[in-house]
Amino acid sequence: MISYIHRLTGFLFYLLGGSFFLSFMLHYNQMGSFGGWWLKVADLPLALVGVIFGGSSLYLSVKPKDKDSKVLFVIIGLPLTLLFISLIVMNFWPVFTS
């Protein structure tokens, strides 16, 4: 299951990353308003996919060969969850403080 999640998030990470590159070029060259909107809207989905992709990569590289480790999953998952929560707080900080 974790290898499927790894492949799926890898594909989504490269797809969203490519769309960020394209939207930055549209925004930089002032070609419509879609580029700036996409840069504001899709930052958290890209961060979520990146955190899951990075966490699953790390888990697959250090887990025992033929079995899953729940302790390792928690050790890797807890800091990544806290990282993503901190990204959410930073993203919505102006809404929280007003």
Backbone torsions as a table, in degrees:
resi	resn	phi	psi	omega
1	MET	NA	-41.2	-177.4
2	ILE	-67.6	-32.2	178.5
3	SER	-70.3	-33.6	175.4
4	TYR	-65.7	-44.2	177.9
5	ILE	-62.1	-39.7	179.1
6	HIS	-61.4	-46.6	179.6
7	ARG	-66.4	-42.3	-179.5
8	LEU	-64.2	-47.1	-179.5
9	THR	-69.9	-29.9	174.7
10	GLY	-63.0	-45.2	177.6
11	PHE	-62.9	-45.6	179.9
12	LEU	-66.2	-35.3	178.2
13	PHE	-63.4	-46.4	179.1
14	TYR	-68.6	-35.5	178.0
15	LEU	-66.0	-48.6	178.9
16	LEU	-67.4	-38.7	177.4
17	GLY	-62.2	-41.1	176.3
18	GLY	-65.5	-37.8	177.7
19	SER	-67.9	-32.0	175.6
20	PHE	-66.4	-41.0	177.7
21	PHE	-62.0	-45.7	179.4
22	LEU	-64.0	-43.9	-179.4
23	SER	-68.3	-33.8	175.4
24	PHE	-64.1	-41.7	178.6
25	MET	-64.8	-39.7	176.9
26	LEU	-64.3	-43.1	-179.3
27	HIS	-68.4	-41.4	-178.5
28	TYR	-64.9	-38.9	-179.6
29	ASN	-89.1	6.2	177.2
30	GLN	53.8	50.4	178.6
31	MET	-107.1	85.6	179.5
32	GLY	83.2	178.8	-178.4
33	SER	-105.4	-0.2	-177.4
34	PHE	-66.1	-37.7	-176.7
35	GLY	-61.4	-48.3	178.8
36	GLY	-66.0	-38.0	178.6
37	TRP	-64.0	-44.9	-178.1
38	TRP	-65.4	-37.0	177.9
39	LEU	-64.7	-30.9	178.8
40	LYS	-81.8	-34.0	-172.1
41	VAL	-86.3	-39.7	-169.2
42	ALA	-96.1	14.8	-178.6
43	ASP	-71.5	-41.7	179.4
44	LEU	-71.0	-39.4	173.4
45	PRO	-60.5	-38.7	176.8
46	LEU	-64.7	-40.8	178.5
47	ALA	-65.5	-41.3	179.3
48	LEU	-63.4	-46.9	179.8
49	VAL	-64.3	-38.7	178.2
50	GLY	-65.5	-40.0	178.6
51	VAL	-66.5	-43.6	179.4
52	ILE	-66.7	-41.9	178.9
53	PHE	-63.8	-45.7	179.0
54	GLY	-65.9	-41.4	179.0
55	GLY	-65.7	-41.7	179.1
56	SER	-69.3	-33.5	175.7
57	SER	-64.1	-45.1	178.7
58	LEU	-64.3	-43.2	179.7
59	TYR	-61.5	-45.7	-179.0
60	LEU	-66.6	-27.6	-178.1
61	SER	-82.2	-23.1	-176.6
62	VAL	-114.2	-4.0	-179.0
63	LYS	-74.5	156.7	174.7
64	PRO	-60.5	152.7	-170.2
65	LYS	-58.2	-53.8	-169.9
66	ASP	-107.9	10.7	-179.8
67	LYS	-146.0	160.2	178.5
68	ASP	-92.5	151.8	-179.3
69	SER	-123.9	112.1	-179.9
70	LYS	-71.0	-33.4	178.4
71	VAL	-65.2	-43.7	177.6
72	LEU	-63.8	-38.6	177.8
73	PHE	-60.9	-42.5	179.3
74	VAL	-69.8	-41.7	-179.5
75	ILE	-62.1	-37.3	178.5
76	ILE	-82.4	-40.2	-173.8
77	GLY	-71.6	-35.1	-176.9
78	LEU	-64.3	-49.8	177.5
79	PRO	-64.3	-35.0	179.3
80	LEU	-69.1	-35.6	175.2
81	THR	-64.9	-43.7	177.1
82	LEU	-64.0	-37.1	176.5
83	LEU	-62.3	-45.5	-178.9
84	PHE	-68.2	-37.4	176.0
85	ILE	-63.1	-40.0	177.7
86	SER	-65.9	-33.8	175.7
87	LEU	-66.8	-37.9	176.6
88	ILE	-64.3	-44.4	179.7
89	VAL	-63.2	-43.4	178.6
90	MET	-64.9	-35.1	-179.0
91	ASN	-69.2	-38.7	-176.2
92	PHE	-104.0	17.1	-178.1
93	TRP	-57.2	-43.6	178.3
94	PRO	-61.6	-31.8	178.1
95	VAL	-72.8	-38.0	-179.5
96	PHE	-68.6	-33.6	-173.6
97	THR	-89.8	-11.1	-179.2
98	SER	-98.6	NA	NA
